[in-house]
Amino acid sequence: MSVTLLAGTATATVAVAVENPTAAPAATTAATAPVENLIVGYKSSATEASSNTAAADDAAAKGKKAGKKAKFDRRLGTGAALVNLGGTVAPAEAADVMAQFRADPDVAYVEPDTRAYAMAVTPNDTDYAKQWDLFEPTAGMNVPGAWDRTTGSGVTVAVIDTGYVAHSDVAPNIVAGYDFISSAAYARDGGGRDSNPADEGDWNATDGECGLNSKASNSSWHGTHVAGTIAAATNNSKGVAGIAYGAKIQPVRVLGKCGGSTSDIVDAITWASGGSVAGVPANATPAKVINMSLGGPGACGTSYQNAINAAVARGTTVVVAAGNSNADAAGYSPASCNNVINVASTNRAGDRSYYSNYGSIIDISAPGGETRRATDTPGTVTTPENAILSTLNAGTTTPGAENYKPYQGTSMAAPHIAGLAALLKSANSSLTPAQIETAIKNNARPLAGTCTGGCGAGLADATATVAAVTSTQPTPGFENTTDVAIGDNTTVESAITVSGVAGNAPAALKVGVNIVHSYIGDLKVDLVAPDGSVYTVHNRTGGGTANINQVYTVNASSEVANGTWKLRVNDNAGGDTGKIDSWKLTF
């Protein structure tokens, strides 16, 4: 199950509510969680945005005004500054420091560095043959038929999770990853970040060790379970079958003791997708798919959103678990972020799993299983055969012998979609993240059971989706990569001439916009059709956030496709400038 810990920088908010959805909500504990670090994003025009010395001086000055010791720690992969508060402080005290940053016009955003936890439930042994989630007609994902066309070869999937504990059924598909846990105490490996993503165990010895209401627990080996679902070796006469068993798994460790911090996860997203992170060697095998079976209460923060937007812009599909609190997923992060595929969980009967989050923000559903029925006593394991079987480890704290066990959770549902995304990317390498998401949604089938609250487009169907992207030609795309400067209080345009497309534009015309600008709240962005019709895609929202890197969907079905289309950008204020870096139309 997925649990995300987004509380103050050192202590976590635990959103693990799968076994008892009626327990006190994690949001209650989030308000009392102490804070250790802040993430500060400066406007690109500010000296602190590029100078570590200036950022350090600024942090110290603002901390002094708030009566706290604030120290610049490091630069994140997104360019934001990580500011250490000199130890864990109460949320109210952290708020005093944050208020100083928010009052500075050179600061685009500031937010606490929260933590995330894995989202799985206590499992129980079962038989390998019971991988109902792959093949059963009622609620399986119809995977075997997809293997006739693709097995995921040529695609790397980054599993941003607890790391990887050696397992012979996953080992053939492992490529070099990285350990992004910056705290030696949480990493349990004797140091901070390093090139070894081995899972050292995420056990908690005592109740309350990881914050209010946290419970003692054994190590989950969560990342290894997720990895097996995606790409366990197949046709090797042992263990389980992976959905994209021809793909490679890149373990990226962010969750250790007491979960993981936003700052570490943000850098992991950046690095996994091929971005640059200070002090970390370049990723030799950037992932085209990222799986994040983690999360916690609260709306998507700017740090998460910036990292995800940049990953998607690099061509990486980002899949996240919806959460296990039987609540609206809009209240959880990173599930509530834009540019992700948000996955809810279904059970063996085809109903929404009793613990799964739901809502209009859900994109798709996939098998996540149930180790007990909703009416059974919380904490019991009554139906292990109805959970998701995958690779695991028998160690209760540190690694022991390899084994296989069934888990339940949206953490188990998400890797089904990550595996499917790898199959699609392998079958058609030209697919963008937006096209992969659309294909999965368009080819889903209705749930066999019921879903209260909203389960997205339905249950993903691997065979139908792979067939759809391999039996049709890729939709034509047209792009303009010429830079166009955006000055203060000016209106500029960039043109694309479309030809060779029959009939009208589609009802879901994709408009990819890449604008470099230090304050997007100044900008109004319009798509202008060949006949002069105007479609507004961005209208002075986003405040001090820097840069627009997003794919918008426009209903242009009334417009003739061929002709000259324009992207019109109006800067409506002074003090911030930028450029149209590139834009694209996909029909």
Disulfide bonds with the S-S distance in Angstrom:
Cys210-Cys258 1.98
Cys300-Cys337 1.97
Cys451-Cys455 1.93
